[in-house]
Amino acid sequence: MREKNVKIVNKLGLHARPASLIVQTAMAFSSNIYIIKDEAKVDAKSIMGILMLAAACGTEIKLQTEGPDEEQALEKMLEIFNNGFGEEI
């Protein structure tokens, strides 16, 4: 299992478009990928779960991956989060 903290850097936070990008990215991996905010832990392959986190700009979350391609999954997820999902930072 791999874990890494990351901050939401795009101005609008985790709204529908970034949530969709997260799900699309997560689905490319066979590993389980979770997003943890406070006490909530959601599957990164669930758009509804991601939206329920209501993570605004500046929120720190934890990414957790577990499975055969966990290292690559974590790297790719960190890349899209740190890139602000391609939105304004």
N, CA, C and O atoms as a printed pandas DataFrame, in Angstrom:
     atom_number atom_name residue_name chain_id  residue_number  x_coord  y_coord  z_coord
0              1         N          MET        A               1    0.850   -1.182    0.000
1              2        CA          MET        A               1    0.000    0.000    0.000
2              3         C          MET        A               1    0.892    1.240    0.000
3              4         O          MET        A               1    1.897    1.314    0.706
4              5         N          ARG        A               2    0.489    2.200   -0.811
5              6        CA          ARG        A               2    1.206    3.478   -0.918
6              7         C          ARG        A               2    0.246    4.600   -0.548
7              8         O          ARG        A               2   -0.945    4.538   -0.853
8              9         N          GLU        A               3    0.776    5.625    0.111
9             10        CA          GLU        A               3   -0.035    6.790    0.508
10            11         C          GLU        A               3    0.763    8.059    0.291
11            12         O          GLU        A               3    1.989    8.077    0.396
12            13         N          LYS        A               4    0.037    9.115   -0.015
13            14        CA          LYS        A               4    0.690   10.420   -0.179
14            15         C          LYS        A               4   -0.351   11.508    0.054
15            16         O          LYS        A               4   -1.480   11.410   -0.426
16            17         N          ASN        A               5    0.034   12.544    0.794
17            18        CA          ASN        A               5   -0.834   13.701    0.983
18            19         C          ASN        A               5   -0.669   14.648   -0.188
19            20         O          ASN        A               5    0.427   14.793   -0.731
20            21         N          VAL        A               6   -1.755   15.289   -0.576
21            22        CA          VAL        A               6   -1.738   16.246   -1.674
22            23         C          VAL        A               6   -2.780   17.319   -1.391
23            24         O          VAL        A               6   -3.787   17.065   -0.729
24            25         N          LYS        A               7   -2.530   18.504   -1.895
25            26        CA          LYS        A               7   -3.446   19.628   -1.687
26            27         C          LYS        A               7   -4.211   19.906   -2.980
27            28         O          LYS        A               7   -3.649   19.827   -4.073
28            29         N          ILE        A               8   -5.493   20.230   -2.845
29            30        CA          ILE        A               8   -6.311   20.630   -3.993
30            31         C          ILE        A               8   -5.868   22.042   -4.376
31            32         O          ILE        A               8   -5.991   22.968   -3.574
32            33         N          VAL        A               9   -5.351   22.213   -5.602
33            34        CA          VAL        A               9   -4.776   23.499   -5.980
34            35         C          VAL        A               9   -5.606   24.287   -6.992
35            36         O          VAL        A               9   -5.386   25.487   -7.161
36            37         N          ASN        A              10   -6.553   23.637   -7.667
37            38        CA          ASN        A              10   -7.356   24.400   -8.634
38            39         C          ASN        A              10   -8.401   25.230   -7.895
39            40         O          ASN        A              10   -8.890   24.824   -6.841
40            41         N          LYS        A              11   -8.740   26.387   -8.445
41            42        CA          LYS        A              11   -9.591   27.362   -7.753
42            43         C          LYS        A              11  -10.973   26.843   -7.378
43            44         O          LYS        A              11  -11.518   27.238   -6.347
44            45         N          LEU        A              12  -11.551   25.959   -8.200
45            46        CA          LEU        A              12  -12.921   25.500   -7.955
46            47         C          LEU        A              12  -13.009   24.206   -7.149
47            48         O          LEU        A              12  -14.109   23.745   -6.847
48            49         N          GLY        A              13  -11.870   23.616   -6.797
49            50        CA          GLY        A              13  -11.895   22.398   -5.997
50            51         C          GLY        A              13  -12.381   21.193   -6.779
51            52         O          GLY        A              13  -12.345   21.181   -8.009
52            53         N          LEU        A              14  -12.838   20.174   -6.053
53            54        CA          LEU        A              14  -13.293   18.937   -6.690
54            55         C          LEU        A              14  -14.759   19.049   -7.111
55            56         O          LEU        A              14  -15.657   18.623   -6.385
56            57         N          HIS        A              15  -14.982   19.610   -8.258
57            58        CA          HIS        A              15  -16.330   19.667   -8.823
58            59         C          HIS        A              15  -16.447   18.571   -9.887
59            60         O          HIS        A              15  -15.579   17.702   -9.957
60            61         N          ALA        A              16  -17.475   18.588  -10.699
61            62        CA          ALA        A              16  -17.774   17.487  -11.622
62            63         C          ALA        A              16  -16.657   17.181  -12.616
63            64         O          ALA        A              16  -16.333   16.013  -12.829
64            65         N          ARG        A              17  -16.064   18.202  -13.227
65            66        CA          ARG        A              17  -15.042   17.938  -14.239
66            67         C          ARG        A              17  -13.796   17.263  -13.660
67            68         O          ARG        A              17  -13.355   16.248  -14.199
68            69         N          PRO        A              18  -13.213   17.795  -12.575
69            70        CA          PRO        A              18  -12.073   17.088  -11.982
70            71         C          PRO        A              18  -12.449   15.693  -11.467
71            72         O          PRO        A              18  -11.657   14.756  -11.572
72            73         N          ALA        A              19  -13.643   15.561  -10.920
73            74        CA          ALA        A              19  -14.076   14.251  -10.426
74            75         C          ALA        A              19  -14.125   13.248  -11.573
75            76         O          ALA        A              19  -13.720   12.097  -11.411
76            77         N          SER        A              20  -14.613   13.675  -12.719
77            78        CA          SER        A              20  -14.668   12.815  -13.896
78            79         C          SER        A              20  -13.260   12.428  -14.351
79            80         O          SER        A              20  -13.022   11.275  -14.709
80            81         N          LEU        A              21  -12.333   13.376  -14.339
81            82        CA          LEU        A              21  -10.944   13.102  -14.718
82            83         C          LEU        A              21  -10.305   12.106  -13.748
83            84         O          LEU        A              21   -9.567   11.215  -14.169
84            85         N          ILE        A              22  -10.584   12.254  -12.469
85            86        CA          ILE        A              22  -10.054   11.333  -11.458
86            87         C          ILE        A              22  -10.556    9.920  -11.734
87            88         O          ILE        A              22   -9.775    8.969  -11.724
88            89         N          VAL        A              23  -11.862    9.779  -11.980
89            90        CA          VAL        A              23  -12.453    8.462  -12.235
90            91         C          VAL        A              23  -11.858    7.848  -13.498
91            92         O          VAL        A              23  -11.481    6.676  -13.499
92            93         N          GLN        A              24  -11.773    8.622  -14.561
93            94        CA          GLN        A              24  -11.205    8.104  -15.816
94            95         C          GLN        A              24   -9.764    7.631  -15.613
95            96         O          GLN        A              24   -9.371    6.585  -16.129
96            97         N          THR        A              25   -8.994    8.395  -14.872
97            98        CA          THR        A              25   -7.601    8.042  -14.608
98            99         C          THR        A              25   -7.524    6.793  -13.737
99           100         O          THR        A              25   -6.740    5.887  -14.020
100          101         N          ALA        A              26   -8.326    6.738  -12.691
101          102        CA          ALA        A              26   -8.316    5.607  -11.765
102          103         C          ALA        A              26   -8.727    4.311  -12.455
103          104         O          ALA        A              26   -8.198    3.246  -12.140
104          105         N          MET        A              27   -9.663    4.393  -13.390
105          106        CA          MET        A              27  -10.162    3.198  -14.082
106          107         C          MET        A              27   -9.082    2.546  -14.953
107          108         O          MET        A              27   -9.214    1.380  -15.325
108          109         N          ALA        A              28   -8.031    3.275  -15.276
109          110        CA          ALA        A              28   -6.953    2.729  -16.103
110          111         C          ALA        A              28   -6.044    1.785  -15.308
111          112         O          ALA        A              28   -5.179    1.126  -15.885
112          113         N          PHE        A              29   -6.235    1.721  -14.000
113          114        CA          PHE        A              29   -5.389    0.902  -13.140
114          115         C          PHE        A              29   -6.199   -0.206  -12.486
115          116         O          PHE        A              29   -7.384   -0.036  -12.197
116          117         N          SER        A              30   -5.553   -1.339  -12.255
117          118        CA          SER        A              30   -6.256   -2.436  -11.580
118          119         C          SER        A              30   -6.203   -2.284  -10.056
119          120         O          SER        A              30   -6.985   -2.917   -9.347
120          121         N          SER        A              31   -5.302   -1.464   -9.556
121          122        CA          SER        A              31   -5.194   -1.236   -8.108
122          123         C          SER        A              31   -6.417   -0.525   -7.565
123          124         O          SER        A              31   -7.110    0.187   -8.291
124          125         N          ASN        A              32   -6.675   -0.723   -6.282
125          126        CA          ASN        A              32   -7.689    0.064   -5.582
126          127         C          ASN        A              32   -7.068    1.426   -5.287
127          128         O          ASN        A              32   -5.925    1.516   -4.840
128          129         N          ILE        A              33   -7.836    2.481   -5.540
129          130        CA          ILE        A              33   -7.366    3.842   -5.307
130          131         C          ILE        A              33   -8.406    4.548   -4.448
131          132         O          ILE        A              33   -9.594    4.559   -4.772
132          133         N          TYR        A              34   -7.946    5.136   -3.350
133          134        CA          TYR        A              34   -8.859    5.813   -2.428
134          135         C          TYR        A              34   -8.425    7.258   -2.219
135          136         O          TYR        A              34   -7.242    7.594   -2.280
136          137         N          ILE        A              35   -9.417    8.092   -1.972
137          138        CA          ILE        A              35   -9.183    9.482   -1.601
138          139         C          ILE        A              35   -9.729    9.634   -0.188
139          140         O          ILE        A              35  -10.880    9.291    0.084
140          141         N          ILE        A              36   -8.891   10.154    0.710
141          142        CA          ILE        A              36   -9.284   10.282    2.116
142          143         C          ILE        A              36   -9.249   11.750    2.508
143          144         O          ILE        A              36   -8.233   12.429    2.359
144          145         N          LYS        A              37  -10.388   12.225    3.014
145          146        CA          LYS        A              37  -10.501   13.600    3.527
146          147         C          LYS        A              37  -11.117   13.514    4.911
147          148         O          LYS        A              37  -12.237   13.030    5.075
148          149         N          ASP        A              38  -10.385   13.984    5.896
149          150        CA          ASP        A              38  -10.818   13.877    7.287
150          151         C          ASP        A              38  -11.113   12.406    7.595
151          152         O          ASP        A              38  -10.216   11.567    7.516
152          153         N          GLU        A              39  -12.350   12.091    7.943
153          154        CA          GLU        A              39  -12.725   10.710    8.279
154          155         C          GLU        A              39  -13.357    9.972    7.102
155          156         O          GLU        A              39  -13.666    8.785    7.213
156          157         N          ALA        A              40  -13.551   10.656    5.984
157          158        CA          ALA        A              40  -14.202   10.055    4.813
158          159         C          ALA        A              40  -13.172    9.411    3.889
159          160         O          ALA        A              40  -12.166   10.028    3.540
160          161         N          LYS        A              41  -13.429    8.179    3.500
161          162        CA          LYS        A              41  -12.573    7.448    2.570
162          163         C          LYS        A              41  -13.450    6.974    1.420
163          164         O          LYS        A              41  -14.375    6.187    1.621
164          165         N          VAL        A              42  -13.155    7.460    0.202
165          166        CA          VAL        A              42  -13.982    7.104   -0.949
166          167         C          VAL        A              42  -13.143    6.459   -2.042
167          168         O          VAL        A              42  -11.940    6.697   -2.151
168          169         N          ASP        A              43  -13.795    5.652   -2.831
169          170        CA          ASP        A              43  -13.179    4.994   -3.976
170          171         C          ASP        A              43  -12.994    6.022   -5.086
171          172         O          ASP        A              43  -13.947    6.700   -5.470
172          173         N          ALA        A              44  -11.773    6.141   -5.603
173          174        CA          ALA        A              44  -11.490    7.111   -6.668
174          175         C          ALA        A              44  -12.141    6.713   -7.987
175          176         O          ALA        A              44  -12.088    7.473   -8.953
176          177         N          LYS        A              45  -12.755    5.534   -8.041
177          178        CA          LYS        A              45  -13.464    5.089   -9.239
178          179         C          LYS        A              45  -14.959    5.385   -9.142
179          180         O          LYS        A              45  -15.737    4.955   -9.993
180          181         N          SER        A              46  -15.359    6.123   -8.099
181          182        CA          SER        A              46  -16.757    6.487   -7.867
182          183         C          SER        A              46  -16.929    8.005   -7.927
183          184         O          SER        A              46  -16.503    8.716   -7.017
184          185         N          ILE        A              47  -17.546    8.493   -8.986
185          186        CA          ILE        A              47  -17.722    9.942   -9.136
186          187         C          ILE        A              47  -18.588   10.515   -8.012
187          188         O          ILE        A              47  -18.320   11.615   -7.528
188          189         N          MET        A              48  -19.608    9.791   -7.600
189          190        CA          MET        A              48  -20.471   10.285   -6.517
190          191         C          MET        A              48  -19.712   10.382   -5.199
191          192         O          MET        A              48  -19.885   11.340   -4.446
192          193         N          GLY        A              49  -18.880    9.397   -4.926
193          194        CA          GLY        A              49  -18.077    9.438   -3.712
194          195         C          GLY        A              49  -17.147   10.634   -3.688
195          196         O          GLY        A              49  -17.008   11.306   -2.665
196          197         N          ILE        A              50  -16.508   10.896   -4.824
197          198        CA          ILE        A              50  -15.582   12.036   -4.923
198          199         C          ILE        A              50  -16.324   13.345   -4.714
199          200         O          ILE        A              50  -15.858   14.211   -3.973
200          201         N          LEU        A              51  -17.473   13.498   -5.360
201          202        CA          LEU        A              51  -18.244   14.736   -5.227
202          203         C          LEU        A              51  -18.734   14.937   -3.795
203          204         O          LEU        A              51  -18.837   16.072   -3.330
204          205         N          MET        A              52  -19.034   13.851   -3.098
205          206        CA          MET        A              52  -19.514   13.958   -1.710
206          207         C          MET        A              52  -18.436   14.474   -0.759
207          208         O          MET        A              52  -18.757   14.932    0.338
208          209         N          LEU        A              53  -17.164   14.410   -1.158
209          210        CA          LEU        A              53  -16.090   14.934   -0.308
210          211         C          LEU        A              53  -16.162   16.456   -0.189
211          212         O          LEU        A              53  -15.716   17.026    0.807
212          213         N          ALA        A              54  -16.723   17.111   -1.206
213          214        CA          ALA        A              54  -16.834   18.579   -1.216
214          215         C          ALA        A              54  -15.503   19.239   -0.849
215          216         O          ALA        A              54  -15.444   20.100    0.029
216          217         N          ALA        A              55  -14.444   18.824   -1.531
217          218        CA          ALA        A              55  -13.104   19.332   -1.249
218          219         C          ALA        A              55  -12.852   20.619   -2.035
219          220         O          ALA        A              55  -12.803   20.605   -3.265
220          221         N          ALA        A              56  -12.695   21.715   -1.324
221          222        CA          ALA        A              56  -12.465   23.028   -1.928
222          223         C          ALA        A              56  -10.969   23.250   -2.153
223          224         O          ALA        A              56  -10.138   22.463   -1.702
224          225         N          CYS        A              57  -10.648   24.314   -2.845
225          226        CA          CYS        A              57   -9.261   24.709   -3.065
226          227         C          CYS        A              57   -8.566   24.866   -1.708
227          228         O          CYS        A              57   -9.108   25.474   -0.785
228          229         N          GLY        A              58   -7.373   24.314   -1.605
229          230        CA          GLY        A              58   -6.613   24.396   -0.360
230          231         C          GLY        A              58   -6.811   23.214    0.567
231          232         O          GLY        A              58   -6.066   23.061    1.535
232          233         N          THR        A              59   -7.796   22.379    0.295
233          234        CA          THR        A              59   -8.050   21.207    1.126
234          235         C          THR        A              59   -6.937   20.189    0.941
235          236         O          THR        A              59   -6.539   19.899   -0.187
236          237         N          GLU        A              60   -6.439   19.650    2.035
237          238        CA          GLU        A              60   -5.434   18.598    1.954
238          239         C          GLU        A              60   -6.117   17.248    2.084
239          240         O          GLU        A              60   -6.890   17.011    3.012
240          241         N          ILE        A              61   -5.817   16.372    1.140
241          242        CA          ILE        A              61   -6.385   15.025    1.146
242          243         C          ILE        A              61   -5.244   14.016    1.081
243          244         O          ILE        A              61   -4.093   14.373    0.833
244          245         N          LYS        A              62   -5.581   12.763    1.307
245          246        CA          LYS        A              62   -4.595   11.689    1.198
246          247         C          LYS        A              62   -5.023   10.768    0.068
247          248         O          LYS        A              62   -6.186   10.374   -0.022
248          249         N          LEU        A              63   -4.073   10.429   -0.791
249          250        CA          LEU        A              63   -4.294    9.433   -1.835
250          251         C          LEU        A              63   -3.703    8.121   -1.343
251          252         O          LEU        A              63   -2.599    8.090   -0.799
252          253         N          GLN        A              64   -4.449    7.037   -1.539
253          254        CA          GLN        A              64   -3.996    5.727   -1.094
254          255         C          GLN        A              64   -4.204    4.736   -2.232
255          256         O          GLN        A              64   -5.295    4.656   -2.796
256          257         N          THR        A              65   -3.166    3.984   -2.568
257          258        CA          THR        A              65   -3.274    2.985   -3.621
258          259         C          THR        A              65   -2.838    1.633   -3.080
259          260         O          THR        A              65   -1.949    1.542   -2.233
260          261         N          GLU        A              66   -3.483    0.579   -3.589
261          262        CA          GLU        A              66   -3.152   -0.772   -3.137
262          263         C          GLU        A              66   -3.443   -1.739   -4.271
263          264         O          GLU        A              66   -4.578   -1.843   -4.737
264          265         N          GLY        A              67   -2.411   -2.443   -4.710
265          266        CA          GLY        A              67   -2.596   -3.416   -5.773
266          267         C          GLY        A              67   -1.348   -3.579   -6.619
267          268         O          GLY        A              67   -0.292   -3.035   -6.296
268          269         N          PRO        A              68   -1.473   -4.332   -7.705
269          270        CA          PRO        A              68   -0.303   -4.674   -8.508
270          271         C          PRO        A              68    0.381   -3.495   -9.197
271          272         O          PRO        A              68    1.585   -3.542   -9.449
272          273         N          ASP        A              69   -0.371   -2.440   -9.503
273          274        CA          ASP        A              69    0.223   -1.267  -10.155
274          275         C          ASP        A              69    0.075   -0.011   -9.290
275          276         O          ASP        A              69   -0.115    1.095   -9.796
276          277         N          GLU        A              70    0.169   -0.214   -7.967
277          278        CA          GLU        A              70   -0.066    0.880   -7.011
278          279         C          GLU        A              70    0.908    2.042   -7.183
279          280         O          GLU        A              70    0.519    3.201   -7.040
280          281         N          GLU        A              71    2.160    1.744   -7.488
281          282        CA          GLU        A              71    3.168    2.802   -7.644
282          283         C          GLU        A              71    2.821    3.715   -8.823
283          284         O          GLU        A              71    2.837    4.939   -8.694
284          285         N          GLN        A              72    2.508    3.111   -9.965
285          286        CA          GLN        A              72    2.162    3.887  -11.159
286          287         C          GLN        A              72    0.845    4.640  -10.952
287          288         O          GLN        A              72    0.700    5.779  -11.396
288          289         N          ALA        A              73   -0.108    4.003  -10.282
289          290        CA          ALA        A              73   -1.396    4.645  -10.017
290          291         C          ALA        A              73   -1.208    5.882   -9.143
291          292         O          ALA        A              73   -1.793    6.931   -9.415
292          293         N          LEU        A              74   -0.403    5.764   -8.104
293          294        CA          LEU        A              74   -0.169    6.894   -7.212
294          295         C          LEU        A              74    0.535    8.033   -7.954
295          296         O          LEU        A              74    0.173    9.200   -7.801
296          297         N          GLU        A              75    1.540    7.685   -8.759
297          298        CA          GLU        A              75    2.255    8.714   -9.521
298          299         C          GLU        A              75    1.322    9.478  -10.456
299          300         O          GLU        A              75    1.385   10.705  -10.530
300          301         N          LYS        A              76    0.459    8.758  -11.168
301          302        CA          LYS        A              76   -0.453    9.399  -12.117
302          303         C          LYS        A              76   -1.494   10.247  -11.388
303          304         O          LYS        A              76   -1.826   11.343  -11.841
304          305         N          MET        A              77   -2.007    9.754  -10.275
305          306        CA          MET        A              77   -2.988   10.530   -9.514
306          307         C          MET        A              77   -2.348   11.805   -8.961
307          308         O          MET        A              77   -2.962   12.871   -9.007
308          309         N          LEU        A              78   -1.139   11.709   -8.448
309          310        CA          LEU        A              78   -0.436   12.894   -7.951
310          311         C          LEU        A              78   -0.225   13.905   -9.076
311          312         O          LEU        A              78   -0.348   15.112   -8.872
312          313         N          GLU        A              79    0.089   13.404  -10.246
313          314        CA          GLU        A              79    0.306   14.274  -11.403
314          315         C          GLU        A              79   -0.948   15.090  -11.732
315          316         O          GLU        A              79   -0.860   16.299  -11.943
316          317         N          ILE        A              80   -2.108   14.439  -11.778
317          318        CA          ILE        A              80   -3.314   15.201  -12.138
318          319         C          ILE        A              80   -3.747   16.145  -11.018
319          320         O          ILE        A              80   -4.256   17.231  -11.295
320          321         N          PHE        A              81   -3.553   15.748   -9.756
321          322        CA          PHE        A              81   -3.890   16.652   -8.645
322          323         C          PHE        A              81   -2.973   17.863   -8.636
323          324         O          PHE        A              81   -3.440   18.996   -8.518
324          325         N          ASN        A              82   -1.660   17.633   -8.759
325          326        CA          ASN        A              82   -0.697   18.738   -8.732
326          327         C          ASN        A              82   -0.817   19.649   -9.939
327          328         O          ASN        A              82   -0.424   20.814   -9.877
328          329         N          ASN        A              83   -1.355   19.133  -11.039
329          330        CA          ASN        A              83   -1.577   19.895  -12.264
330          331         C          ASN        A              83   -2.872   20.714  -12.170
331          332         O          ASN        A              83   -3.189   21.475  -13.085
332          333         N          GLY        A              84   -3.612   20.564  -11.083
333          334        CA          GLY        A              84   -4.879   21.293  -10.919
334          335         C          GLY        A              84   -5.938   20.809  -11.873
335          336         O          GLY        A              84   -6.854   21.558  -12.214
336          337         N          PHE        A              85   -5.831   19.556  -12.317
337          338        CA          PHE        A              85   -6.804   18.940  -13.235
338          339         C          PHE        A              85   -6.894   19.695  -14.551
339          340         O          PHE        A              85   -7.907   19.627  -15.246
340          341         N          GLY        A              86   -5.826   20.418  -14.891
341          342        CA          GLY        A              86   -5.810   21.186  -16.137
342          343         C          GLY        A              86   -6.604   22.474  -16.064
343          344         O          GLY        A              86   -6.865   23.110  -17.086
344          345         N          GLU        A              87   -6.993   22.864  -14.843
345          346        CA          GLU        A              87   -7.772   24.096  -14.657
346          347         C          GLU        A              87   -6.894   25.205  -14.082
347          348         O          GLU        A              87   -5.716   25.006  -13.786
348          349         N          GLU        A              88   -7.502   26.365  -13.937
349          350        CA          GLU        A              88   -6.791   27.516  -13.390
350          351         C          GLU        A              88   -6.393   27.250  -11.939
351          352         O          GLU        A              88   -7.184   26.760  -11.134
352          353         N          ILE        A              89   -5.153   27.587  -11.637
353          354        CA          ILE        A              89   -4.628   27.390  -10.270
354          355         C          ILE        A              89   -4.569   28.730   -9.554
355          356         O          ILE        A              89   -4.158   28.794   -8.395
